[in-house]
Amino acid sequence: MKELKELKVGDFFKLKPTGRVYVRGEYVRSLKRYSYYDFDDVCREHFAKGSKRVIVNFEF
């Protein structure tokens, strides 16, 4: 597991072991949060603090 701010733009991650795959987006200064979106639907964008713990070691 890593924190969201440790990932590079475009890196894949999961929030739950059996959950969806997400892609890390850019840092949004006005919100002070990092964006991330669903791998299957790029219109489903979310924002989270950089300290959010995510799963990066999984087989895709």
C-alpha positions in Angstrom: 0.0 0.0 0.0 1.1 3.5 -0.7 -0.3 7.0 -0.3 -2.0 8.6 -3.3 0.5 11.4 -3.4 3.4 8.9 -3.8 2.0 7.7 -7.2 2.8 9.2 -10.5 0.1 10.6 -12.9 -1.3 7.6 -14.9 -0.5 4.9 -12.3 -3.1 2.3 -11.6 -4.4 1.5 -8.1 -7.3 0.0 -6.2 -9.1 1.2 -3.1 -10.2 -2.3 -2.1 -8.6 -5.7 -2.9 -11.6 -6.8 -5.0 -12.7 -3.3 -6.2 -12.4 -1.3 -9.3 -9.1 -0.1 -10.9 -8.5 3.6 -10.8 -6.0 5.9 -12.5 -4.3 8.7 -10.7 -4.8 12.1 -12.2 -3.4 15.6 -11.6 -3.2 17.6 -8.3 -6.0 20.2 -8.2 -4.6 23.2 -6.3 -8.0 24.9 -5.9 -9.4 21.8 -4.1 -6.1 20.8 -2.5 -6.8 17.3 -3.5 -5.6 14.7 -6.1 -8.0 13.6 -8.8 -8.4 10.0 -9.8 -10.8 8.3 -12.3 -12.3 4.9 -13.0 -10.2 2.9 -15.6 -13.4 1.8 -17.3 -15.2 5.2 -17.3 -13.1 8.4 -17.4 -16.2 10.5 -16.7 -16.3 9.1 -13.2 -13.8 11.4 -11.6 -13.1 11.6 -7.8 -10.9 13.7 -5.6 -9.1 12.6 -2.4 -6.4 13.9 -0.1 -2.8 12.8 -0.8 -2.7 10.8 2.4 -5.4 8.3 1.2 -4.0 4.8 1.3 -4.3 2.8 -1.9 -3.4 -0.7 -3.1 -0.8 -0.7 -5.9 0.6 -4.3 -5.9 -2.1 -6.3 -7.8 -2.4 -8.2 -11.0 -4.4 -6.4 -13.7 
